[in-house]
Amino acid sequence: MIPVEYFLVLSALLFFIGVFGFVTRRNLIAMLISVELVLNAVDLQFAVLNRLLHPEILEGMFFTLFSIGVSAAETAVAVAIIINVYRHFHSDQVNSIENMKL
């Protein structure tokens, strides 16, 4: 059996790698992947803490499933926005859309 601390460390590593990737990348797709890493870290944390604190109740698992559904919808919307930005500016870099007017 794998100790719970390993899963918590893995979740923390995924979270910080995702935050670092979001802050340092200028490519929209790389930023989207970084956000997905952060959301996966949170999902892992929900599942681990549910198993650790209340193994008989499945609230953490339901939160995880709900979060996966929300992140799938968020990814679909983000990819559609990135495709429209690429069609308009012919670039997927963040600094190409900084001059967008409201």
N, C-alpha and C positions, 0 to 999 in steps of 0.2 A: 504494500500500500504506500502510495506517495504521500509524504507529509503535506499538510495544508499550507505551510509556510512557503513551499516551492511555488504553489499556484499564486499566492499573494505577491511573491517577488516577480513572477512572470507577468502578472497583471500590472504591477508598478512599472516594469521595464517597457511593456507595450505602451502604457500611457505616456511615459516620458519620451519614448522614441517618436510617438505620434505628435506630441506637442513640439518637439524639436524639429521634426519634419515640416510641420505646418508653419512654424516661424521662419525657418531658413529657406524654404523652397519658393520659387517664383512661378513655377509651372502649375496651372490650375489642376491638372490631373494628379500631380504629386501631392498637392494640398488636399485633394479629395481622398486620396489613399491614406494620408496622415490622419484625417478626421475619422476615417473608418477604423484605423488602428486604435484611436482613443475610444471609440464606441465599443470595439471588441474587448478592450481592457475593462471597461465598465461592465460589460456582459459577463466576463469571467469573474469579476469581483462579486456581482450579484449571485452567481451560481455557487461560488465558494463560500461566501458568507451565509447563504441559505443552508448549505450542507453542514457548515460548522455550528451555527447557532440554533437552527430549528430544522433538523433533518426530517421531521414528520410532516411539516407544513411546506407546501410547494410555492410560497409567495415569491421567493427569489427566482425560481424557474419561470414563473409567469411574467415577472418583470423582464427577465431576459428575453423571452419570446416576444413580448411587446416591443422591447427595444430593438430587436432584430427586424421586426416589421417596420418600425419607424425609420431605421437606418436604410432599409431597402427602398422605401419611398423617397427618402432624402437623396439617396444616390441616383435614383431615376430622374428626379427634378434637377439635381446638380449636373448630371451628364447632359440633359437637354439644354440647360443654360450654357454650359461650356461649348456645346455644338453651335448654338446661336452666336456666342461671342466669337468663336473661330470663323464662322461664316461672315461676320460683319468686319472683324479686324484682321483676319488672316493670320492670327497668332493666338497661342494659348498661354502667353505670359501675362502676369498680373499687371505689370507696368504698361501694357498696351491698352488696358481699359481704364487706367487712372484718369484719363482726360475725357471720360464720358460725361455728357451733360444730362441734367435731369429733365 
